[in-house]
């Protein structure tokens, strides 16, 4: 009898764990986009060029998380996406934005913003409003604020280590693909 009860419980637990997460905005404890930035070490890169590693999540639920770097402007989600942008899609009840390498240019003294967006499985888009400290429907808040980040090279040895680790993976891939765009310090 105990074995039958344990089997019933195990089946119910697995079924509940496999159920897709409900559509809607990310919760208060959900992780935002992260950014680690250094001056682009490639001597061929334009002046004031930066290399950033974007990451984010996890967010409970299926959907697409987009992290956007905006250069200049008012720092609103509705401003042009003129820096860099990358996305990740989750399909197993959780969305995780794995570290992704991007680059952008920012003249000295220009504000740089990091914007967080999540589009759920019902195709409703939410943005993180830094002024309110909460996720809100994008359609209902055209003045939602992105987060102000530092513009310039941090004095952060960890950031440089992350960049070197990403280069160690990225450069061999670029070499296999052949000539193409300039990618960081890859030969």
C-alpha positions as CSV (number, residue, x, y, z in Angstrom):
1,X,0.0,0.0,0.0
2,X,2.9,2.4,0.9
3,X,4.5,1.6,-2.5
4,X,1.3,2.5,-4.3
5,X,1.0,5.8,-2.4
6,X,4.6,6.7,-3.1
7,X,4.1,5.9,-6.8
8,X,1.0,8.1,-6.9
9,X,2.9,11.0,-5.1
10,X,5.9,10.6,-7.4
11,X,3.6,10.7,-10.5
12,X,1.8,13.8,-9.2
13,X,5.1,15.6,-8.3
14,X,6.6,14.9,-11.7
15,X,3.5,16.0,-13.5
16,X,3.3,19.3,-11.5
17,X,7.0,20.0,-12.1
18,X,6.7,19.4,-15.8
19,X,3.7,21.8,-16.2
20,X,4.6,24.9,-18.1
21,X,5.0,28.1,-16.2
22,X,2.1,30.6,-16.5
23,X,2.5,33.5,-18.9
24,X,3.0,36.9,-17.3
25,X,5.6,39.3,-16.1
26,X,8.8,38.1,-14.3
27,X,8.5,38.1,-10.5
28,X,10.2,40.4,-8.1
29,X,13.0,37.9,-7.4
30,X,13.7,37.3,-11.1
31,X,17.2,38.3,-12.3
32,X,17.7,41.2,-14.6
33,X,20.2,41.6,-17.5
34,X,23.8,41.9,-16.4
35,X,26.7,43.6,-18.2
36,X,30.5,43.3,-17.8
37,X,32.3,45.8,-20.0
38,X,35.9,46.6,-20.9
39,X,37.6,48.8,-23.5
40,X,37.8,46.8,-26.8
41,X,41.4,45.4,-26.8
42,X,41.5,45.1,-30.6
43,X,43.9,47.8,-31.9
44,X,41.8,47.9,-35.1
45,X,38.6,48.8,-33.2
46,X,37.2,52.3,-33.6
47,X,38.1,54.8,-30.8
48,X,35.8,54.5,-27.7
49,X,34.8,51.0,-28.6
50,X,33.8,48.6,-25.8
51,X,33.3,44.9,-25.5
52,X,30.6,43.7,-23.2
53,X,29.4,40.3,-21.9
54,X,25.6,40.4,-21.4
55,X,23.7,37.8,-19.3
56,X,20.5,37.5,-17.4
57,X,17.9,35.4,-15.7
58,X,16.8,32.9,-14.8
59,X,13.2,34.0,-15.3
60,X,10.4,31.5,-14.5
61,X,8.4,30.9,-17.6
62,X,8.7,30.4,-21.3
63,X,9.6,33.5,-23.3
64,X,12.3,35.6,-24.8
65,X,14.6,37.8,-22.6
66,X,16.3,40.7,-24.5
67,X,19.1,42.8,-23.1
68,X,19.8,46.0,-24.9
69,X,22.6,48.6,-24.5
70,X,21.6,52.1,-25.5
71,X,24.1,54.8,-26.0
72,X,22.9,58.4,-25.3
73,X,19.3,59.4,-25.4
74,X,17.0,59.7,-22.4
75,X,17.4,56.2,-21.1
76,X,13.9,55.1,-21.9
77,X,12.9,51.7,-23.4
78,X,11.3,53.6,-26.3
79,X,14.7,55.2,-27.3
80,X,16.4,53.8,-30.3
81,X,18.5,50.6,-29.7
82,X,21.7,52.0,-31.0
83,X,24.3,50.2,-28.9
84,X,24.0,46.4,-28.9
85,X,21.2,43.9,-28.4
86,X,21.0,40.2,-27.8
87,X,18.2,37.8,-26.9
88,X,17.6,34.3,-25.4
89,X,14.5,32.1,-25.5
90,X,13.4,29.6,-22.9
91,X,11.1,26.8,-23.7
92,X,11.2,24.4,-20.7
93,X,9.5,26.6,-18.1
94,X,12.5,28.8,-17.5
95,X,14.4,31.5,-19.5
96,X,18.1,31.9,-19.0
97,X,20.3,34.4,-21.0
98,X,23.7,32.8,-21.2
99,X,26.7,35.1,-21.4
100,X,26.8,36.6,-24.8
101,X,29.6,38.8,-26.3
102,X,28.6,42.1,-27.9
103,X,30.4,45.4,-28.8
104,X,29.4,49.0,-29.0
105,X,30.9,52.5,-29.3
106,X,30.3,55.3,-26.8
107,X,31.9,58.7,-27.0
108,X,33.4,60.0,-23.7
109,X,30.8,61.6,-21.4
110,X,27.9,59.8,-23.1
111,X,25.4,58.0,-20.9
112,X,25.1,54.2,-21.5
113,X,21.9,52.4,-20.4
114,X,21.0,48.7,-20.0
115,X,17.4,47.8,-20.9
116,X,15.6,44.6,-19.8
117,X,12.7,43.2,-21.8
118,X,10.8,39.9,-21.5
119,X,8.2,38.6,-24.0
120,X,6.2,35.8,-22.5
121,X,4.7,32.8,-24.2
122,X,1.4,34.7,-24.8
123,X,3.5,37.3,-26.8
124,X,3.0,40.1,-24.2
125,X,6.1,42.2,-23.7
126,X,7.2,43.5,-20.3
127,X,10.0,45.9,-19.6
128,X,11.9,46.5,-16.3
129,X,11.2,50.1,-15.3
130,X,14.2,51.2,-13.2
131,X,12.3,54.2,-11.8
132,X,9.5,51.9,-10.3
133,X,11.8,49.0,-9.7
134,X,9.4,46.5,-11.3
135,X,8.5,44.7,-14.5
136,X,5.6,46.4,-16.3
137,X,3.7,45.8,-19.6
138,X,5.6,47.7,-22.3
139,X,2.4,48.9,-23.9
140,X,1.2,50.5,-20.7
141,X,4.4,52.4,-19.9
142,X,6.1,54.3,-22.8
143,X,8.2,56.2,-20.3
144,X,9.7,53.1,-18.6
145,X,13.4,53.8,-17.7
146,X,16.4,51.7,-18.4
147,X,19.2,51.4,-16.0
148,X,22.1,53.8,-16.2
149,X,25.5,52.0,-16.4
150,X,29.1,53.2,-16.4
151,X,30.5,54.4,-19.6
152,X,34.1,53.6,-19.9
153,X,36.7,51.0,-18.9
154,X,36.3,49.6,-15.4
155,X,39.3,48.9,-13.3
156,X,38.0,45.3,-12.8
157,X,40.4,42.4,-13.2
158,X,37.4,40.0,-13.0
159,X,35.9,41.7,-16.1
160,X,39.2,41.4,-18.0
161,X,39.3,37.7,-17.0
162,X,35.8,37.1,-18.3
163,X,36.7,38.8,-21.6
164,X,39.8,36.7,-22.0
165,X,37.8,33.5,-21.3
166,X,35.3,34.5,-23.9
167,X,38.1,35.3,-26.4
168,X,39.5,31.8,-25.7
169,X,36.3,30.3,-27.0
170,X,35.4,32.8,-29.6
171,X,38.7,33.2,-31.5
172,X,39.0,29.6,-32.5
173,X,35.4,29.7,-33.9
174,X,36.2,32.9,-35.8
175,X,39.3,31.2,-37.3
176,X,37.3,28.2,-38.5
177,X,34.7,30.5,-40.1
178,X,37.4,32.4,-42.1
179,X,37.7,36.1,-42.9
180,X,34.9,38.3,-41.7
181,X,34.3,41.1,-39.3
182,X,37.0,42.2,-36.9
183,X,36.4,40.4,-33.6
184,X,38.2,41.7,-30.5
185,X,41.8,40.6,-30.3
186,X,41.5,37.6,-32.5
187,X,44.4,37.2,-35.0
